[in-house]
Amino acid sequence: MTETSVANRPGMALHTKMLIGFVVGVVAGIAANLLAADAPWLEGLIAYVTDPIGQLFLRLLFMLVMPLVFSALVLGVVEIGDPRALGRIGTKTLLWVLAVTAIAVTIGLVLVNLIQPGTGLPPEVGEGLIAASSDRAMEIATAREGVSGIQILLNIVPRNPVEAAANGDLIAVMFFALMFGIAATVIRSQGTRSFVDAVQGIYDICLKLIGWVIALAPYAVAALLFSITAKLGFDVLVQLARFVGTVLAALAIHFFVVFPLLLRAFGGMGPITFLRGAEPALLTAFSTSSSSATLPTTLKVTVDNLGVPSRVARFVCTLGATANMNGTALFEGITVLFLAQFFGVELTIAQQVMILVLCIFGSIGAAGVPGGSLPVIAMILAMFGIPPEGIGLILGVDRLLDMCRTVVNVGGDMAGSVVIGRSEGKAESLQQAA
Ligand code: ASP
C-alpha cells in the first residue's frame, strides 16, 4: 500500500498517523516512567508488547534491505547505462558526501570548542556512568578491531559476497552490486537482459512488500518510542544535558540551516516542500535509529514525494544509507572532543584537523544500524590516547542522540538526491540540446 493510496482512503494520511503514533508513544512512555517506573506490569508491557511490536517492524524492514540494496544498485547502474553518466553521478555523489560531511564535522567541532560540554561534568557522575555501562563499553572496544585504519578501505571489497550479505555487511554488498551492474551494462546479451528483468522483478516485489510494512509504521513508532521513554525517562538526560545539548544544537544547525541553504542553492527546492515530502522517512529514521532500516522508506519518498528520478534516487540513497552520514560524523567529532575534555586530554589544532578527517571516513565506514558509529568512535579515542571506556559515559543517552543523528543522516541522503537529481536533469537537457 503506498502513501498516496493510504492518503486517498477516507481516513488519515500515513504521515499524520505516524506523527500521532510518535506523540502517543512519547507521552505514554514518559507518563509510565514517571508514575510506574520499575512496576512489574510496566516491565511486562515493555517486554511482551511494545518491544516485540517494535522488533517485528524492524525485522520486517531489515528482511528487505539486502534484496533491495542489491536490486536497487544493479538497476541504478544499468538504468544510468551510459558509463559516462554513471561516472558523473558517482563523482557528484562522492563530492556531496565529502563536502557536506566535512561541513557537518566542522559545525560539531566548532560548537564543542565553544560550549566545552566536557569540562563541567562532576567526576562522580562520570565515574558512575562509566561503571554502569562498562560491559557494553568493553564489547564496543573489542568490536573496534574490525574497523582499524586501512582495513576500512579493504573491507569494501568482499572476499565472499554471500558471506558479506549474511553478515549484513552492506558496503561490501554494494561494491559487489555495483560491479555486477557495470558488467551487465557492458555486455548487452539476451542473458544479461533476462537477468536485469529478473532483478527488476525482485525490486518491484520488494517495493510492494515495503508498502505493506510501512502501513504498520504508526503502530511500530508508538511502540518503539514507548519502550525507550518508559525505560530511560529524563533522569539520565538531565545529567548529560550539556553534551546532549551540544550534539542536538549542532545537528539542528546542520539540518535546519545547511540543508535548506544547499537545497535552495543547488536543488531548487524550498525547505518546507522538502520537509513535507521527506517526513515519513525522517520519522522512520527517528524511530528506528537505522539508516539501513529506513532505506526502503527513503527510496520511496525520494521518488514519490520529492520527485527525484528513480535512477538517481536508487543510486544516491542506497549508497548514502551507509556511506553518507552527516549526523554520525558530526556526533563522532563532538563525542571525541567531549571525552578528551572530560579526561583532560589536550588536543592541538593539528590533532583536531586529523580528527575531522577521521570522522569523515569513520562515518563512511560506520554501519547504518543503531549504534553503528560507536566502534568507530572507540577506535578514534584509542588513537588519541583518550580512554575508550569513556564511551560508557555516553551510552545512557546514546539512543536519543542516535535517533536524532539518523534523521540527519537520512535527510542528507534525500537532500543529496534532490540536488544531484536536479543537476542530472540539467546535464541531460544540455546533452539533448547539443
Ligand atoms: N544509527 C546511525 C544510522 O543508522 C548510525 C550511527 O551513527 O550510529 O544512521
Boltz pocket constraint, residues with backbone or C-beta under 6 A from the ligand:
constraints:
  - pocket:
      binder: B
      contacts: [[A, 289], [A, 290], [A, 291], [A, 292], [A, 321], [A, 325], [A, 327], [A, 328], [A, 366], [A, 367], [A, 368], [A, 369], [A, 370], [A, 371], [A, 372], [A, 373], [A, 374], [A, 402], [A, 405], [A, 406], [A, 409]]
      max_distance: 6.0
